[in-house]
Amino acid sequence: MVICFFSTQYLPTPGGVERYTWNLARRCVAAGHRALVVAASLPGLPARETDPDGIEIFRLPSYPVMGGRFPVLHPFVDAGDLWAQGIDFAVIQTRMYPQSVWAARQCKRRGIPALVIDHSTGYMMHGGLAGALGKAYEHAACGCIRRCGFPFYGVSGDVCRWLQTFGIAAAGRLPNAVDPDELDKLARAENAVDWRTKLNVPAGGKLIAFVGRLIPEKGALRLANAVQAIPGCVLAVAGTGPEEPSLAALGGPIHVLGALPHEQIVQLLAQADAYCLPTEYAEGFPTTLLEAAACRCPIVTTRTAGTGELLPGGDYAVFLADASTQTIRAGLDTLMADPAAASARAEKAYENLCSHFTWQAVFATMMEIVNAAKRS
């Protein structure tokens, strides 16, 4: 079977949707299917290639709008080679990108069964004229996809509820997930980076990790300001984005690591005393929360989509009432004041993750949907 994933942004661009797509695609290959990923073009990368996992990648010419955060497909794009691959089923990632609208229309026109997976719980832009225009665009784009008749799924219950904003009753959940055993192997690899030594964490000091896009809504700069006020505390920031120069300028205990290979991110989380995600972004279900839980890394976070499912209460994580610098510092102080309680929370989060949020389970559910669609 040929299964095509339309994911406007894809690896090596770092992010949760990108890794979600990669995890499902490589399991398709492992199960004996062909997996195609259709993404926006990126400078220096070929229009078509096959990666080491056997995933066939098609990159369509696109304009890097909003600094690449919102790629816009070229008009009248020639995708004849893609449609010649005999696609049996399509998975369309997110409802908001122009490529998603194009993919839904093309699949409808060509009689290719598909589903849509959404990953957000809010509008992409907020405030002023830009926010109003963005909101109108998202409703129009979502309406175009909805009229194609394909079922929508959310990566969390919060995402499913948010889809009601667009008049969509979600068909179910295909939650974000991880492979705990695979992450454990990466964390314990013989060539694993010793982050505490590399970052000069002092004896008795604490290593705090942040992983994600460095945009204001994610809160990395506010977190850095909080960490600077805590003696013996070191912050490792893995990611890229517009806040990167400001974070790098802080120096001292703030280490800006850029876009790290995935195995090094896992090793960082496994060695950190806490993972902090003080986000105000319209998250769907942050992959980094799942990876931190899989590494038994204590979590400090705002309440965002998916946290109520992975972290049902205060005995699973330290929750922040808001994302201000003062509140972040108080949350970190709470965690560091009682290491035994922090470890107990991390263990409960790990147990819940292993019970409900593994890629094996999500892939099996997706294939049930695919096979049912092919039979109908």
DAUR-V904169 format. One line per field, one symbol per residue. burial: # if it has 16 or more other ideal C-beta (glycine too) atoms within 10 Angstrom, else .. Layout:
BEGIN
burial = ???
END
This chain:
BEGIN
burial = ###########.#################...##########........#...######.#.......##.#........#....##################.###...##############........#..##..##.###.#.###########.##..#.#.##.######.#..#..##....##.##..#.#...###########..###########.#..#########.##..#..#..#####..#..########################################.####.###....#####..#.#.######.###.....#..##.###.##...###..##..##.##..#...
END
